Structure formats: C-alpha cells, structure tokens
Amino acid sequence: MKKLQVALDLFSEKAALEVLSEVVEYVDVIELGTPLVMIEGIGLIGRIKEKYPDKIVFADIKIMDGGGVLSKIVFDAGADMVSVLAAAEDNTVRASIDCAREYGKLVLVDMCSVKNIEKRAKEIDEMAPDFVCVHVGYDIQSTGADPIEDLHKINVIKTKTAIAGGINLSNFNEVVRSSADLIIVGGGLCNQPNRADVAREMRSIIEKN
C-alpha cells in the first residue's frame, strides 16, 4: 500500500507537535522539514522519534555534500530516513546510501532542480536508494509545474518513487492513482483549518485504491 508522509516545513517544534497531534494517526512518515531542523537543531529528531516510535522519522536536510558525514549525524540522532539531492555528485549520493545501509536506515534521493530527470533517475536507480522523489520545489510551485508529469518520466526505474510539491485534497485522487509509492503532503495538510479531517480523507483514499 502507498505511504502518506506529512512534510513539517514549519518554524518551531511547538507548531510541528500541534500538527502531529491532529494528523499523526493517519500518516506513515513524519518529515522534519529543512527549516524546522535548521531552527530547532538535530536534537528535535530524537525527541520526535521518542514520541512517535512507530513512525518513520525523515530528516529532510537535502544533502549536497558530505553524504556520509551528514547522514551519520542524523541517523545517530534518531532519524530513520535522510534526503540527498540528485543534483549532488555521485560520490555524495553513494556515501549517503552506504551510510544508510550500515545503519539499516533509508535514503530518499530528491530530484529537485534536476534538468534531465529521466537521465539522472536512471543513474540514481543504479545506486539503489530506497526512494527517488520527483519534487516541484516551493519556489516554483506558482508556475503550475506538475510533479505527476515528472513521475511519468521516471517510470522505467526499479527504485520506489515518491512525489512532492503542491499535493492537496483536490488532486489527491489523481496522485494516488499514479505510480508513486510515497505521497508527500506539506501545506495541503499543515495549512488547513481542518487538518485531521483532511488527513483522514487522504488515508481513506489511499486505502480505497
């Protein structure tokens, strides 16, 4: 079954815990967003993992260099999964994957800002990460870019896929019908006045498909 990930691209632990108190029972993966980890520090990772031990805790630190070193830091802090940018050097991506294998953890390779997605996805696929993620970044979501279109470009790879960027309840059915294994929702959950209802409906849609 497809997994649902909540992206906590928030600015305080208090705000993150407030969102989680409403949606956590419906999600599989808790993403500690880049700004949240930067503001609160890596100690947040362990606190969230301790509070929600049955969830996958994902440190979305978008590694661009120092793949092994930075992966080790967040895994030691309690993370179950880390992100490395596909735009990074091959050695960096491999170092993150090697570290994850050593720890028994997961790596998501983020295709954000990659120009030739199909070519790079095939190269990343050979490195055997856990997920390859098509991602319409925050700064370009207003352009109308569609991550499902990017997903179609990488359907040839063997690695599980994730999808992120502009996903909400209005397009969730379409996303669930796509080939994505992991569906990442940020503002489509966190910014809603009825977060629990939205999360419940998203979980229901996944279970029906």
GICOR-V399221 format. One record per pair of residues at least 4 apart in sequence whose ideal C-beta (glycine too) atoms are under 8 Angstrom apart, sorted by sequence separation. I is the first residue (numbers start at 1). GAP is how many residues later the second one is. D is the distance in Angstrom with one decimal. If there is no record, write none. Layout:
i:gap:d
I:GAP:D
I:GAP:D
//
This chain:
i:gap:d
11:4:6.5
12:4:7.0
13:4:6.1
14:4:6.4
15:4:6.7
16:4:6.2
17:4:6.2
18:4:7.3
19:4:6.1
20:4:4.4
23:4:5.9
32:4:5.2
33:4:7.1
34:4:6.2
35:4:6.1
36:4:5.9
37:4:7.3
40:4:4.1
42:4:7.8
43:4:6.5
44:4:6.1
45:4:6.3
46:4:6.1
47:4:6.4
48:4:6.1
49:4:6.4
63:4:5.4
66:4:4.9
67:4:6.0
68:4:6.2
69:4:6.7
70:4:6.8
71:4:6.0
72:4:6.0
73:4:6.5
75:4:5.6
84:4:6.0
88:4:4.0
89:4:7.3
90:4:6.1
91:4:6.1
92:4:6.8
93:4:6.5
94:4:6.0
95:4:6.4
96:4:6.4
97:4:6.5
98:4:6.6
99:4:6.4
100:4:7.9
116:4:5.9
117:4:5.8
118:4:6.8
119:4:6.7
120:4:6.1
121:4:6.1
122:4:7.1
123:4:7.5
136:4:6.2
137:4:7.2
141:4:7.0
145:4:7.8
146:4:7.4
147:4:6.2
148:4:6.9
149:4:7.3
150:4:7.1
151:4:7.0
157:4:7.3
163:4:6.9
167:4:6.4
168:4:6.8
171:4:5.9
172:4:6.1
173:4:6.4
174:4:6.8
185:4:4.8
186:4:6.0
187:4:4.3
188:4:7.1
194:4:6.0
195:4:6.1
196:4:6.2
197:4:6.4
198:4:6.4
199:4:6.4
200:4:6.4
201:4:6.5
202:4:6.6
203:4:6.4
204:4:6.3
205:4:6.5
10:5:4.3
32:5:5.3
37:5:6.6
52:5:7.1
74:5:4.1
88:5:5.7
100:5:4.4
124:5:6.4
136:5:5.5
140:5:5.6
166:5:7.6
167:5:6.6
175:5:6.6
190:5:7.0
10:6:5.1
24:6:7.1
99:6:7.8
100:6:6.0
111:6:5.6
114:6:4.8
189:6:5.7
192:6:4.9
8:7:8.0
37:7:6.5
63:7:5.0
75:7:7.0
86:7:7.1
100:7:4.6
125:7:6.9
154:7:6.5
176:7:6.8
8:8:4.6
36:8:7.0
37:8:7.3
49:8:4.7
63:8:6.8
74:8:5.2
84:8:6.5
124:8:5.6
167:8:5.6
175:8:5.7
10:9:7.0
48:9:5.5
61:9:6.4
84:9:5.4
111:9:6.8
136:9:4.6
189:9:5.9
20:10:6.8
97:10:5.1
111:10:6.7
136:10:7.2
151:10:6.4
188:10:7.3
189:10:5.9
8:11:6.3
71:11:5.1
96:11:5.2
121:11:5.7
136:11:4.8
172:11:7.8
8:12:7.5
32:12:6.3
45:12:6.3
70:12:7.5
84:12:4.2
135:12:6.6
151:12:5.7
163:12:6.2
6:13:7.1
32:13:6.3
61:13:6.3
71:13:7.6
84:13:7.9
134:13:4.8
172:13:8.0
189:13:7.6
6:14:7.6
45:14:5.7
82:14:6.4
136:14:7.6
59:15:4.1
109:15:5.0
148:15:7.1
163:15:6.7
16:16:7.4
32:16:6.5
93:16:6.2
134:16:3.9
147:16:5.0
167:16:6.5
172:16:7.8
6:17:5.7
42:17:7.6
67:17:5.8
117:17:7.0
134:17:5.0
147:17:6.5
163:17:4.1
167:17:6.8
168:17:7.1
185:17:6.9
6:18:7.7
30:18:6.2
59:18:7.5
82:18:7.0
109:18:7.9
147:18:4.8
161:18:6.3
162:18:6.2
167:18:5.0
63:19:6.8
81:19:8.0
134:19:7.9
147:19:7.0
161:19:5.2
162:19:6.7
163:19:7.4
167:19:7.8
168:19:7.4
169:19:6.6
183:19:7.9
16:20:6.0
59:20:4.1
63:20:6.8
64:20:7.9
109:20:4.7
134:20:6.6
145:20:7.4
146:20:7.9
147:20:7.5
161:20:5.6
162:20:3.8
163:20:6.0
164:20:3.8
168:20:3.2
6:21:4.7
57:21:6.5
58:21:6.8
61:21:6.4
62:21:5.4
63:21:4.2
64:21:5.2
67:21:7.1
108:21:6.9
111:21:6.6
112:21:7.9
145:21:7.9
160:21:4.2
161:21:7.3
162:21:7.5
163:21:6.5
167:21:5.3
4:22:6.7
5:22:6.4
8:22:6.9
30:22:6.2
37:22:6.1
57:22:5.5
58:22:6.8
59:22:7.2
61:22:6.4
62:22:7.5
63:22:6.5
107:22:4.5
108:22:6.5
109:22:7.0
111:22:6.2
132:22:6.4
160:22:6.9
162:22:6.0
164:22:7.4
166:22:7.7
4:23:4.9
5:23:6.7
6:23:7.4
8:23:6.0
10:23:6.6
13:23:7.6
37:23:7.3
57:23:5.1
58:23:4.3
59:23:5.2
60:23:4.9
62:23:5.5
64:23:7.2
65:23:6.7
82:23:7.2
84:23:6.2
86:23:5.0
107:23:5.5
108:23:4.2
109:23:5.2
110:23:5.0
111:23:5.4
112:23:4.3
183:23:7.5
4:24:5.5
5:24:3.7
6:24:6.3
7:24:4.4
8:24:5.9
9:24:3.5
11:24:6.0
12:24:7.8
37:24:5.9
56:24:4.6
57:24:7.4
58:24:7.4
59:24:7.4
64:24:5.0
65:24:7.7
67:24:7.4
71:24:7.3
75:24:6.9
81:24:6.4
82:24:7.6
83:24:7.6
84:24:7.7
85:24:7.5
86:24:6.2
106:24:4.3
107:24:7.5
108:24:7.7
109:24:6.8
111:24:5.9
113:24:6.8
141:24:5.9
155:24:5.7
3:25:4.0
4:25:7.3
5:25:7.6
6:25:6.4
8:25:5.2
9:25:7.2
10:25:7.3
11:25:6.9
30:25:5.0
32:25:6.9
56:25:5.9
58:25:7.3
63:25:6.7
67:25:4.0
71:25:4.6
75:25:7.3
80:25:5.8
81:25:3.8
82:25:6.0
83:25:4.9
84:25:5.7
85:25:5.4
86:25:4.8
87:25:7.5
106:25:7.4
108:25:5.4
110:25:5.4
112:25:4.9
132:25:6.3
141:25:4.8
3:26:6.0
5:26:5.4
7:26:5.7
9:26:6.0
10:26:5.3
29:26:6.7
30:26:7.0
32:26:6.7
34:26:5.5
66:26:7.2
67:26:6.4
70:26:7.7
79:26:7.1
80:26:6.1
81:26:6.9
82:26:7.4
83:26:7.5
84:26:7.1
86:26:7.7
87:26:5.5
148:26:6.7
9:27:6.8
12:27:6.8
13:27:5.1
28:27:6.9
29:27:4.4
30:27:5.3
31:27:4.5
32:27:5.6
33:27:5.4
34:27:6.3
65:27:5.8
67:27:7.2
68:27:3.8
72:27:5.5
81:27:6.0
83:27:5.1
85:27:6.6
87:27:5.7
132:27:5.0
134:27:7.0
138:27:7.8
148:27:6.7
151:27:5.6
8:28:5.5
11:28:5.8
12:28:7.1
16:28:7.9
20:28:7.9
24:28:6.1
27:28:7.2
28:28:6.3
29:28:7.9
30:28:6.6
32:28:6.4
34:28:5.8
50:28:7.4
64:28:7.0
67:28:3.3
68:28:6.8
71:28:4.0
75:28:4.6
85:28:7.5
86:28:5.1
131:28:6.7
132:28:7.6
133:28:7.2
134:28:7.4
135:28:7.8
136:28:7.3
137:28:6.6
151:28:6.3
29:29:5.5
31:29:5.2
45:29:6.1
49:29:3.9
63:29:6.6
66:29:7.8
67:29:3.8
71:29:6.3
130:29:7.4
131:29:5.2
132:29:5.6
133:29:3.8
134:29:5.5
135:29:4.5
136:29:2.9
151:29:6.0
169:29:5.5
172:29:7.9
176:29:5.4
48:30:7.7
49:30:7.4
67:30:8.0
68:30:6.6
75:30:5.2
97:30:5.8
100:30:7.5
129:30:6.0
130:30:6.5
131:30:6.6
132:30:7.1
133:30:6.9
134:30:7.4
135:30:5.3
136:30:5.7
148:30:5.5
172:30:5.6
176:30:5.8
13:31:5.8
24:31:6.8
42:31:6.4
46:31:5.3
49:31:7.5
68:31:4.8
72:31:7.7
93:31:6.6
97:31:6.9
128:31:6.8
131:31:4.6
133:31:5.9
134:31:7.8
16:32:7.5
20:32:7.1
42:32:6.3
45:32:4.2
46:32:3.9
67:32:7.1
71:32:8.0
97:32:5.4
121:32:7.2
125:32:4.0
169:32:6.2
173:32:6.0
177:32:6.5
45:33:4.8
63:33:5.8
87:33:8.0
90:33:7.3
94:33:5.8
96:33:8.0
117:33:5.5
121:33:3.9
124:33:7.7
125:33:5.9
169:33:6.8
172:33:5.7
176:33:4.9
13:34:7.4
17:34:7.9
43:34:7.1
45:34:5.1
71:34:7.8
86:34:5.3
93:34:5.8
122:34:7.1
125:34:5.1
42:35:4.4
86:35:7.6
118:35:4.6
121:35:7.9
122:35:6.4
124:35:7.2
71:36:7.4
93:36:7.4
117:36:5.0
118:36:6.3
121:36:5.3
90:37:7.4
117:37:6.2
86:38:5.5
118:38:7.7
111:39:7.0
111:43:7.7
84:45:7.9
86:46:7.4
134:46:8.0
32:47:7.9
58:48:7.9
62:48:6.3
81:49:7.2
133:49:7.5
56:50:7.3
58:50:7.1
62:50:7.6
83:50:7.6
131:50:7.1
131:51:5.8
133:51:7.2
29:52:7.3
3:53:8.0
5:53:6.9
7:53:7.2
108:54:6.1
108:74:7.9
9:129:7.6
29:153:6.9
31:153:6.7
33:153:7.5
29:155:7.9
5:157:7.5
7:157:6.9
23:166:5.8
19:170:7.3
26:170:7.9
19:171:5.2
23:172:5.4
27:172:6.7
22:173:4.5
23:173:6.2
26:173:4.0
2:174:6.4
22:174:4.4
26:174:5.7
23:175:7.9
19:176:6.4
23:176:3.9
26:176:6.8
27:176:7.9
5:177:5.8
7:177:5.4
9:177:5.3
22:177:7.2
26:177:4.2
2:178:6.8
3:178:6.8
5:178:6.7
7:178:6.5
8:178:7.9
9:178:7.7
2:179:5.9
3:179:4.9
4:179:5.5
5:179:4.5
6:179:6.2
7:179:3.7
2:180:7.0
3:180:7.1
5:180:7.0
6:180:7.6
10:180:6.6
2:181:6.0
4:181:7.0
9:181:7.4
8:182:6.7
6:183:5.4
7:183:7.5
6:184:7.1
6:193:7.5
4:195:7.8
4:198:6.0
4:199:6.4
4:202:6.2
2:204:5.3
1:205:6.6
1:206:7.3
2:207:7.6
//
